[in-house]
């Protein structure tokens, strides 16, 4: 075997053992959200129920006192880039307890210029640079489902959130069918 090839194989083996494949959650809310398996649910169901939309993600976001697992979607067509909707699950600490919500949050295009080539390359991974939002929890009017949560009820909450997420996606799909 050629020495360069051998060196490359050793480097790949070392890289595979030293790098963590799963990032660690950034805060307590992100740890709780990770235990709910929301990313898998969004990945499994969002494209099925929002088939008439351009759906991107899922992705995770976290801030001071909150964490979210989201997909972002918009109407199909070149001219519909000006509005985007975030949909997903947010976990945040309220005054006395931890809240889990399923919600949607409308966003407006905020970049100075629209360059389709860079937009369509970047939007598949992240919406923040074009829509000037960090994924923080939405207003009360965007909440579709809400519950209080504790660590002791996490497994029950996991099933409940999965069911509520599918129900919310069905509602979004039927609302879309009525408006088109």
trRosetta pair geometry for C-beta under 8 A, 3 or more apart (Angstrom, degrees):
i j d omega theta_ij theta_ji phi_ij phi_ji
1 5 5.5 -116 175 84 95 121
1 6 5.2 112 116 -61 119 99
2 5 4.3 84 66 7 92 109
2 6 6.9 -162 91 -9 46 86
3 6 5.5 -55 -145 37 34 113
3 7 6.2 36 156 -21 67 106
4 7 5.6 -53 -147 36 32 113
4 8 6.4 34 153 -21 64 106
5 8 5.7 -54 -150 35 31 113
5 9 6.5 32 152 -19 64 104
6 9 5.8 -53 -150 34 31 111
6 10 6.5 31 152 -17 64 105
7 10 5.8 -54 -150 37 31 111
7 11 6.4 33 152 -20 64 107
8 11 5.6 -53 -147 35 32 113
8 12 6.4 32 154 -19 65 105
9 12 5.7 -55 -148 37 31 111
9 13 6.4 31 154 -18 65 106
10 13 5.8 -55 -148 37 31 110
10 14 6.3 30 155 -18 66 107
11 14 5.8 -55 -147 38 30 110
11 15 6.2 32 154 -21 64 109
12 15 5.6 -53 -143 37 30 114
12 16 6.3 32 156 -22 63 107
13 16 5.8 -54 -147 34 30 112
13 17 6.6 16 159 -10 63 109
14 17 6.2 -66 -151 41 29 102
14 18 6.1 9 161 -8 68 117
15 18 6.3 -68 -137 43 25 99
15 19 5.9 3 176 -3 66 118
16 19 7.0 -57 -125 42 17 96
20 23 7.0 121 105 -90 115 36
20 24 7.4 10 121 -33 159 86
25 30 3.5 173 -168 116 106 106
25 31 4.3 179 74 -68 153 61
25 33 7.4 151 -128 55 135 92
25 34 5.1 -117 -64 -23 129 137
25 62 7.4 125 -171 -69 77 155
25 67 7.2 -2 -162 -122 109 158
26 30 4.9 76 42 11 72 160
26 62 4.2 167 57 82 132 156
26 67 7.1 161 55 -100 99 115
27 30 5.1 98 50 10 65 103
27 31 7.3 -120 104 -6 36 89
27 62 5.6 166 18 -179 105 132
27 64 7.9 144 -79 -125 163 30
27 65 7.6 -92 146 -65 158 17
27 67 6.3 -168 60 -55 100 114
28 31 5.5 -51 -149 33 35 114
28 32 6.5 34 153 -17 65 103
28 93 7.8 39 83 -51 118 124
29 32 5.8 -53 -151 37 33 111
29 33 6.2 34 151 -19 65 108
29 62 6.9 157 79 -136 104 101
29 65 6.8 76 -23 170 141 31
29 66 5.6 -91 112 -147 168 20
29 67 4.0 170 113 5 99 103
29 91 4.4 173 -169 105 93 103
29 92 6.1 16 -127 -97 149 36
29 93 6.6 -119 -72 -29 114 86
29 98 7.2 178 -108 -143 83 112
30 33 5.5 -52 -142 39 33 114
30 34 6.2 42 154 -26 64 103
30 60 7.0 89 -140 172 105 126
30 62 4.7 -27 -65 -93 126 138
30 67 3.7 172 -75 -110 67 154
30 91 7.6 177 -67 62 30 123
31 34 5.6 -50 -149 31 30 115
31 35 6.8 30 152 -17 60 104
32 35 5.8 -58 -158 34 34 112
32 36 6.9 36 147 -25 64 103
32 67 7.6 149 55 48 85 132
32 91 5.3 -172 87 177 115 162
32 98 6.6 -83 171 177 178 153
32 149 6.9 125 177 116 136 136
32 151 7.4 -106 -108 -92 104 73
32 154 7.0 -133 -150 -114 81 115
33 36 5.6 -53 -156 26 38 115
33 38 6.1 -50 -176 16 84 130
33 60 7.4 145 115 -137 135 114
33 67 4.8 -135 1 104 145 123
33 68 7.4 -139 -129 -102 161 12
33 69 5.8 169 171 -23 122 109
33 89 6.7 159 -139 110 104 112
33 91 4.6 -148 -64 5 100 134
34 37 8.0 41 169 -64 38 40
35 154 5.3 -17 129 -177 134 134
35 158 7.1 -96 137 -78 74 115
36 89 7.0 -122 105 131 148 159
36 91 7.8 168 -6 -58 142 131
36 100 7.4 144 -90 -133 157 140
36 154 7.2 -118 -75 -166 71 86
36 157 6.4 -65 -109 117 103 100
36 158 5.1 -171 -141 -107 56 73
36 161 5.3 0 -170 57 123 157
37 40 5.0 -30 176 33 90 117
37 41 6.4 97 122 -22 81 97
37 158 6.0 52 27 -152 105 111
37 162 7.4 -4 86 -73 104 113
38 41 5.5 -58 -151 39 39 113
38 42 6.2 38 154 -19 72 104
38 58 8.0 -162 125 179 82 157
38 69 4.1 138 101 66 122 150
38 88 7.1 90 158 -172 128 94
38 89 4.6 -107 -142 38 152 142
38 161 6.5 -61 -90 138 97 133
38 165 7.2 164 -140 -78 86 154
39 42 5.9 -56 -147 38 30 109
39 43 6.2 28 156 -18 65 109
39 58 5.1 -177 -142 96 73 140
39 60 6.7 -48 -78 -56 120 105
39 69 5.1 -115 -67 -156 71 133
40 43 5.7 -56 -144 39 30 111
40 44 6.1 27 157 -19 66 111
41 44 5.8 -58 -143 38 27 109
41 45 6.0 -17 172 15 65 117
41 161 7.6 -175 18 120 169 91
41 162 5.1 -147 -104 -123 141 82
41 165 5.3 72 143 88 135 156
41 166 7.6 -102 -172 -51 110 84
42 45 6.8 -81 -134 52 20 84
42 46 5.0 21 -175 -33 68 121
42 57 7.0 -41 143 119 133 109
42 58 4.1 87 102 -72 136 142
42 69 6.2 -162 -10 140 143 105
42 70 7.6 148 -132 174 162 10
42 71 5.3 180 -177 -35 121 110
42 88 6.2 -3 -94 -117 141 95
42 89 7.9 -132 -54 3 117 100
42 165 7.2 -94 -72 -178 67 139
43 46 7.0 -21 -93 18 14 107
43 58 5.6 -97 -60 8 78 116
44 48 7.7 -13 142 -5 55 124
45 48 5.4 -66 -154 38 48 116
45 49 6.0 19 164 -4 84 111
45 165 7.0 122 67 126 146 105
45 166 5.7 -101 -154 -103 162 81
45 169 5.6 167 139 31 114 173
46 49 6.7 -74 -149 45 25 93
46 50 5.7 -20 174 23 67 119
46 55 5.3 166 138 -175 109 148
46 57 7.6 -18 90 79 171 99
46 58 7.1 146 -5 -60 151 99
46 71 4.6 107 -143 -24 161 170
46 73 7.7 -167 175 -51 113 129
46 87 7.5 150 -127 88 114 122
46 169 6.5 -131 -107 -119 49 133
47 50 6.5 -71 -120 60 23 84
47 51 6.7 65 167 -88 59 65
47 55 5.4 -157 -91 63 68 145
48 51 6.7 -20 -174 -53 22 100
48 169 7.8 59 75 148 88 140
49 166 7.7 162 -46 -153 146 60
49 169 3.8 103 72 155 162 108
49 170 6.0 -97 -135 -75 134 45
49 172 6.7 86 137 70 117 100
49 173 4.4 -111 180 -49 85 132
50 53 4.4 -41 169 40 100 118
50 55 5.0 109 95 -67 126 128
50 71 7.8 174 33 116 154 142
50 73 5.5 -67 165 -122 149 169
50 169 6.9 -93 -34 -157 90 96
50 172 6.6 -18 -83 113 97 123
50 173 6.4 -127 -78 -84 49 88
50 176 7.6 107 -128 -12 69 162
51 173 7.8 43 18 -127 81 116
52 76 7.0 -109 168 -6 58 116
52 173 7.9 124 20 -140 106 78
52 176 6.0 170 65 143 130 137
52 177 8.0 140 3 -77 153 67
52 180 7.1 -89 163 -36 157 163
53 73 4.3 49 143 174 136 124
53 74 6.5 153 -165 73 99 23
53 75 6.4 -72 -122 -100 78 31
53 76 6.6 -164 -139 -37 29 80
53 176 7.3 -94 -44 -129 108 157
54 73 6.2 162 81 -152 50 72
54 74 5.5 -15 56 61 102 76
54 75 7.4 27 12 109 92 16
54 76 5.4 126 -36 -91 94 67
55 71 5.6 0 -170 170 98 128
55 72 7.7 151 -155 82 53 36
55 73 4.4 -22 -101 -96 65 110
56 71 6.6 155 77 -168 44 75
56 72 5.2 -21 64 66 100 84
56 73 6.8 171 17 -82 70 54
56 123 5.9 -118 -78 143 168 80
56 124 5.3 -143 -136 -129 115 41
56 125 7.8 -75 178 -18 119 17
56 127 7.2 138 85 -59 136 101
57 70 5.9 -84 -153 109 164 65
57 71 4.0 -168 67 -121 127 56
57 72 5.6 107 -25 13 124 72
57 88 7.9 -83 133 -67 157 132
58 69 5.9 24 173 174 127 85
58 70 6.3 161 -152 84 81 31
58 71 5.0 -61 -92 -70 74 78
58 88 7.0 122 -139 -106 108 129
59 69 7.5 -176 92 -150 32 53
59 70 6.0 -25 62 64 76 82
59 71 7.9 125 15 -93 72 39
59 125 7.5 95 -81 179 136 49
59 126 6.8 113 -110 -96 171 63
59 135 7.8 -112 101 -96 105 148
60 67 7.0 -2 -173 -179 98 97
60 68 6.9 167 -152 89 54 51
60 69 5.2 -22 -99 -100 79 71
60 70 7.7 143 -98 17 30 74
61 67 7.1 168 90 -157 49 54
61 68 4.9 -7 59 58 93 98
61 70 6.6 -7 10 12 112 119
61 134 6.4 161 179 157 133 66
61 135 3.1 71 77 76 162 156
61 136 7.9 -97 124 -53 127 43
62 66 6.9 -180 -150 99 55 57
62 67 4.3 -11 -106 -109 90 83
62 68 7.4 -177 -77 20 47 64
63 66 5.2 7 58 59 92 93
63 67 7.7 -178 24 -79 57 46
63 134 6.0 79 -69 128 128 131
63 135 7.6 171 -25 77 110 85
63 136 5.6 -15 15 -94 153 93
65 92 5.8 50 139 -155 83 87
65 93 5.2 -98 -162 39 92 99
66 90 6.1 -10 -169 -173 111 103
66 91 6.8 160 -154 85 60 51
66 92 3.9 -14 -102 -97 92 99
66 93 7.7 -132 -71 14 59 67
66 136 6.1 87 79 -142 150 69
66 137 5.5 -122 -140 -27 152 103
67 90 7.3 161 85 -154 41 58
67 91 5.2 -6 58 56 89 97
67 92 7.7 174 21 -74 53 61
68 88 5.8 98 176 99 96 126
68 89 6.7 169 -150 89 64 48
68 90 4.5 -22 -98 -101 95 75
68 91 7.5 -177 -79 19 47 64
68 135 4.9 -156 59 159 135 106
68 136 7.6 -170 -17 -113 136 14
68 137 7.2 177 -69 -74 122 60
69 88 5.2 -151 96 -180 55 128
69 89 5.2 5 52 55 94 94
70 86 5.1 -22 -162 -167 137 97
70 87 6.6 134 -154 71 80 36
70 88 3.5 -128 -103 0 55 150
70 89 7.8 -154 -72 33 57 50
70 135 5.9 -147 2 -140 146 110
71 86 7.7 153 82 -155 40 52
71 87 5.6 -21 64 66 85 90
71 88 6.0 143 13 -66 62 103
72 84 5.4 18 177 170 110 116
72 85 6.8 167 -154 83 64 41
72 86 5.2 -30 -100 -98 86 62
72 87 7.4 154 -97 19 35 71
72 107 7.8 -20 -145 25 120 134
72 123 7.8 -113 93 -176 126 89
72 127 4.7 34 19 -50 177 146
73 84 7.2 154 78 -161 25 73
73 85 5.7 -25 65 61 76 91
73 87 6.7 -12 16 11 107 118
74 80 5.5 161 154 131 109 106
74 81 6.8 68 140 -115 164 35
74 83 6.4 149 -130 94 106 61
74 84 4.8 -58 -67 -107 110 64
74 85 6.9 149 -83 12 57 76
75 80 3.9 -107 72 -165 100 161
75 83 7.9 40 9 73 99 98
76 80 6.9 71 81 39 16 144
77 80 4.7 81 72 -2 95 112
78 81 7.3 -28 175 -25 42 105
78 116 7.2 -18 -145 -114 100 132
80 83 7.0 -61 -177 48 74 81
81 84 7.9 -4 -169 -55 48 96
81 109 6.0 59 130 -77 82 141
81 114 6.3 118 95 -140 147 133
81 119 6.5 7 -146 170 144 151
82 108 6.6 -9 165 -155 76 73
82 109 4.6 -90 -137 7 49 122
83 106 6.4 -19 -167 -166 105 100
83 107 7.0 149 -158 80 56 53
83 108 6.0 -27 -102 -105 70 58
83 109 7.2 -85 -57 -19 34 85
84 106 7.6 142 81 -160 43 53
84 107 4.6 -22 68 65 90 106
84 108 8.0 -176 25 -78 76 14
84 109 7.4 101 -9 -64 101 71
84 127 6.0 -174 134 -149 159 134
84 130 7.9 87 -13 100 147 111
84 131 5.4 -80 45 -88 133 148
85 104 5.4 -1 178 -174 112 109
85 105 6.9 149 -161 72 62 41
85 106 5.4 -32 -103 -100 79 59
85 107 7.0 178 -90 17 27 80
86 104 6.6 158 83 -158 55 53
86 105 4.3 -10 56 56 107 98
86 106 7.9 -147 20 -66 74 14
86 107 6.4 68 -20 -22 97 116
86 127 7.3 -157 -81 62 98 160
86 133 7.2 -121 -34 109 140 147
86 135 6.8 176 -145 -122 152 66
86 138 7.5 -178 76 -63 114 115
87 103 7.5 -150 -136 102 53 40
87 104 4.7 -13 -96 -104 83 85
87 105 7.8 -174 -70 20 42 67
87 168 7.7 175 -170 132 113 120
87 169 7.9 108 153 -94 142 76
87 172 6.9 5 -120 -83 153 163
88 102 7.3 -116 137 -140 23 67
88 103 7.6 -19 63 57 47 62
89 100 6.6 -8 -170 -172 104 90
89 101 7.1 161 -152 83 56 44
89 102 5.5 -31 -95 -95 72 71
89 161 6.3 45 -117 -169 145 124
89 165 6.8 -48 -57 -90 113 116
90 100 7.5 165 85 -153 49 44
90 101 5.0 -10 58 59 95 95
90 103 6.4 -21 9 28 116 114
90 137 4.6 130 164 -100 161 87
90 138 7.5 -174 -13 7 151 77
91 98 6.5 4 -173 179 95 105
91 99 7.1 168 -151 86 48 52
91 100 5.4 -14 -101 -102 80 72
91 101 8.0 174 -81 21 35 67
91 149 7.4 -54 -133 46 105 143
92 98 7.5 172 92 -154 28 64
92 99 5.6 -15 64 59 75 98
92 101 7.7 -15 20 11 99 109
92 137 5.4 -52 -28 -45 147 142
93 97 7.6 -157 -151 115 64 25
93 98 5.5 -41 -102 -101 66 67
93 99 7.5 153 -113 15 15 80
94 97 5.6 3 55 62 106 63
94 98 7.2 173 15 -104 80 14
94 99 5.0 70 -29 -24 111 116
97 148 4.8 4 134 -149 144 114
97 149 7.6 144 163 47 102 46
97 150 7.5 -64 -152 -70 102 83
98 148 6.8 110 73 -164 56 65
98 149 4.9 -63 97 68 106 86
98 150 6.9 142 39 -85 113 42
99 146 6.3 -15 -169 -164 107 98
99 147 7.4 151 -154 81 61 36
99 148 6.2 -46 -99 -102 60 55
99 149 7.1 128 -128 14 12 91
100 146 7.2 157 84 -152 52 49
100 147 5.3 -16 60 64 97 85
100 148 7.7 132 17 -134 81 8
100 149 4.8 58 -17 -25 114 133
100 157 6.5 121 9 -171 163 125
100 161 6.3 -73 153 -92 141 121
101 137 6.9 76 51 -142 136 111
101 143 5.2 -65 -163 -132 127 104
101 144 7.9 121 176 44 83 62
101 145 6.7 158 -157 86 55 57
101 146 4.6 -9 -106 -102 87 81
101 147 7.9 169 -81 22 48 57
102 143 7.6 100 74 -160 47 63
102 144 5.1 -59 103 68 90 102
102 145 4.2 19 42 49 107 104
102 146 7.7 -140 26 -63 63 47
102 161 7.2 155 -56 -152 114 80
102 164 5.6 -177 -3 129 148 110
102 165 5.8 -162 -115 -92 142 65
102 168 5.0 -146 138 -33 136 163
103 137 7.3 72 43 -160 150 73
103 138 4.7 -153 137 36 140 128
103 142 4.5 73 -179 126 110 92
103 143 4.6 -48 -96 -103 112 47
103 144 5.6 168 -103 7 43 81
103 145 7.8 -143 -58 39 60 60
104 138 7.0 35 92 -45 28 168
104 142 5.2 -131 72 -166 55 99
104 144 6.6 55 -5 -31 87 119
104 172 7.1 128 -63 -98 144 125
105 133 7.5 168 126 -178 129 157
105 138 3.8 -152 -87 -89 106 118
105 139 7.8 125 -119 16 91 71
105 142 5.1 48 -84 -169 61 165
106 142 7.6 -153 -2 -100 74 124
107 127 7.0 105 72 155 164 131
107 131 4.1 40 153 -175 137 129
107 132 7.8 166 -164 55 112 65
107 133 5.3 -103 -113 -8 128 143
108 131 7.0 143 73 -144 29 83
109 114 7.2 4 177 -84 146 109
109 130 6.1 -38 -138 162 77 93
109 131 6.3 -63 -104 -96 38 70
110 130 6.8 139 46 161 74 40
110 131 5.9 104 10 -148 102 24
110 132 3.8 -30 57 -3 162 124
111 114 6.8 122 83 -78 117 56
111 129 7.1 37 -81 140 116 73
111 130 4.9 -45 -27 -133 120 64
111 132 8.0 179 -53 -37 56 98
114 119 6.3 4 -162 -52 74 145
115 118 4.6 34 96 30 115 106
115 119 6.0 163 79 -22 57 92
116 119 5.4 -59 -136 39 28 116
116 120 6.0 17 172 -12 67 110
117 120 6.7 -64 -148 38 20 99
117 121 6.6 13 156 -13 59 112
118 121 5.7 -61 -147 40 34 111
118 122 5.9 19 162 -10 72 114
119 122 6.4 -69 -142 43 22 98
119 123 5.7 19 169 -24 65 117
119 130 6.4 78 -129 -94 89 150
120 123 6.1 -43 -119 32 27 111
120 124 7.3 40 172 -29 52 101
121 124 7.0 -66 -177 17 24 110
122 125 6.3 -77 -167 45 44 97
122 126 6.3 -54 171 59 83 85
122 129 6.2 -53 158 55 144 132
122 130 7.1 138 99 -28 124 116
123 126 7.4 -104 -128 71 26 42
123 127 6.2 45 -142 -97 73 66
123 130 6.5 -26 -87 20 96 147
126 129 6.5 66 113 1 111 96
127 130 6.3 -81 -169 53 56 95
127 131 4.9 -11 159 25 97 125
127 133 7.0 -12 111 57 107 99
128 131 6.8 -79 -119 57 20 80
128 132 7.2 74 -173 -96 57 16
128 133 6.3 -122 -118 67 67 52
128 134 6.3 46 -122 -101 120 45
128 135 7.4 -57 -77 -27 106 91
133 136 7.2 -125 -178 24 86 82
138 141 7.8 -96 143 65 110 62
138 142 3.6 -55 136 67 145 142
138 143 6.8 -178 79 -55 108 67
139 142 5.6 97 59 5 69 101
140 143 5.9 -47 -162 7 42 117
143 146 5.4 10 178 -50 131 114
144 168 4.6 97 122 -126 148 118
144 171 7.0 166 -156 73 132 146
145 164 4.5 165 160 -179 170 129
145 167 7.7 91 -59 79 143 115
145 168 6.0 -106 -7 -65 120 123
147 157 7.0 -176 103 -130 136 99
147 160 6.9 5 4 127 172 138
147 161 7.9 -127 39 -76 132 82
149 153 6.3 -140 -152 78 64 108
149 154 7.2 70 -177 -93 110 61
149 157 5.1 54 -125 -110 112 157
150 153 5.1 74 56 19 83 98
150 154 7.7 -102 98 -45 47 72
151 154 5.8 -14 -160 -35 40 115
153 156 4.9 -54 -171 50 80 114
153 157 5.3 88 126 -31 88 102
154 157 5.4 -58 -142 40 29 114
154 158 6.3 43 154 -33 64 98
155 158 5.5 -39 -150 19 34 118
155 159 7.3 28 155 -10 59 97
156 159 6.2 -57 -160 37 36 105
156 160 6.2 32 148 -17 69 113
157 160 5.4 -58 -142 43 35 113
157 161 5.8 36 160 -22 71 107
158 161 6.1 -54 -143 36 22 107
158 162 6.5 24 155 -19 59 108
159 162 5.7 -56 -149 35 30 113
159 163 6.4 27 156 -15 65 107
160 163 6.0 -58 -151 39 29 108
160 164 6.1 24 155 -14 66 111
161 164 5.7 -57 -140 43 31 109
161 165 6.0 38 157 -27 66 106
162 165 5.7 -52 -146 31 26 114
162 166 6.7 24 156 -14 60 104
163 166 6.0 -57 -152 36 31 107
163 167 6.3 29 151 -17 65 109
164 167 5.5 -55 -146 40 34 114
164 168 6.2 35 154 -21 67 105
165 168 5.8 -53 -146 36 29 110
165 169 6.4 30 153 -18 63 105
166 169 5.7 -53 -148 36 32 112
166 170 6.5 36 152 -20 64 103
167 170 5.7 -52 -150 34 32 113
167 171 6.5 34 150 -20 64 104
168 171 5.5 -52 -149 35 34 114
168 172 6.4 36 152 -19 66 102
169 172 5.6 -50 -147 36 34 112
169 173 6.3 35 153 -20 64 106
170 173 5.6 -55 -148 37 31 113
170 174 6.3 26 155 -15 66 106
171 174 5.9 -56 -144 40 30 105
171 175 6.2 32 155 -20 65 106
172 175 5.7 -53 -145 37 30 112
172 176 6.3 32 154 -21 63 106
173 176 5.7 -55 -151 35 30 113
173 177 6.5 32 150 -22 63 103
174 177 5.4 -48 -147 32 37 114
174 178 6.6 38 153 -20 64 102
175 178 5.8 -56 -153 34 33 111
175 179 6.5 21 154 -12 66 108
176 179 6.0 -61 -145 40 32 103
176 180 6.3 21 160 -14 68 111
177 180 6.3 -61 -141 39 28 103
